Amino acid sequence: MSTKSALRVLTILSISLLSFIPGKSQSITEYGYPEHFIAGALFGGATSYLVYQKTNNKWKAWAIGFGASVLAGGIKEAVDPELLGGSRNVKDFLYTGLGGMVGASIVFPLNRKKKKEEGVNTAFR
């Protein structure tokens, strides 16, 4: 198994395990903002990294990673009262989005993949 495949599997397993934890919405801190920021950063970072590996486009990867974290935060806040016994909180949603914005920025310092040139010219370089 290559390193890239192992990273994908680890990312998917981590997100899956975190999303299926049973119980009510509990937070470590009184307000829960750090947890939402960290969750948004992890989700946005993982998504943007995987998109960047497929597209080699940093801005597209950042936008999709950020959008995925905002979507996940919105869905969590929408189902929070019905399924998790909590309450809707706009600040939780905003902190998830902020974390996603920061996490998705992981793609900017990455090096671009070099395209393999084909043809006779590559043999003589």
N, C-alpha and C positions, 0 to 999 in steps of 0.2 A: 504494500500500500504506500503510495507516495505521500509526501508531506502535505501537499495540497488536498488530497483526498482525506487524509486524517484530520486536517483542520476543518474541513466541511462537515465531516461526521461529528466531530466534537462540538462544533457550533450548533448543529441541528439538535443533538442530544441535550445540550445545555438549555437551549431555548425551550425544547419540549418538556424537560423536567421542571423548569421554572414555571411554565404555563399551566401545568397540571397539578400543582400543589394544592391539596384540598384545604378547606377551612375558610374562616372569615378573613376579611382583609385586615391584616395586622401590620403594624409598622414598628420599627425599632425605636424611632424617635417619636416625640409627641405629635409632630405635624406630618410626618411621613414624606417630606419633600426630598430628603437625600435618597430615599429608596426609589422614588419615581425618577429622579435625575439619573441614578445609576442604571435602572432598568432601561430607560430611554437611550442612554449612552451605549449600553451593551447591544441592544436591539438594532439601533441605528448603525453602530460600528460594524457589527457582523453582516448586516444586510448590505451596506455600502461596499464592504470588502468583497463579498461574493459577487455583487454586480460588477465591480471593477475587474475582477478576474475574468468575467465573461465578455465585457464590452471594451475594456481598456480605455474608458472615457471617465475621467475623474469627476466632472461636473454632473454627468448623468448618474453616476454611482452615488454621489453625495445627495442629489435630489431624491433619488429613490430610497436611500437609507433614511434620510430625514422624514420623507413622506410615510415610510413604513412605521417609524416610531410614533409619529403623530397619529396615524391610523390606529395603531395598537393602543395608545393612550386614550384615544377617543372611545374605542370599543370597550376598554376596561372601565372607563368612567360611566359609560352608558349601561353596562350590565352590573355595575357595582351594587346598586340598591336591590335589584331583583335576585341576583345569584349569590352575591358575597355578603349581603347583610350590612353593607356600608352605606355611605351617602355620596352623592356626586359632589365633586370639588373641582372648581375651575383651576385652582392653583396646582393641584396634582397634575392635571392635564397639561398646564403650561410648563411645569418642571419636567415632565416626561418629554415634551417637545424640545425644551432647551437641552436636555441630556442627549436627545437624538441628534440635535444640531451639532453638538460637540463630538459625539461618538462617530457620526458620519464623516467628520473631517479627518478621520484616520487615513483616508485615501490620498489626501493631498501630499504628504511627504513620501509616498511610495514612488518607486521608479517605474517609468513606463516600460512595458515589454517591447523589446526590439523585434520588429517584423523580420522574418527570414526572407532574404532575397533569393529569388530563384533565377536560374539561367546560367549562361556561360560566364557572365561578369563576376560572379562570386567565386569561381574557381581560380581566377587570376588576381585576387586581392591579397 
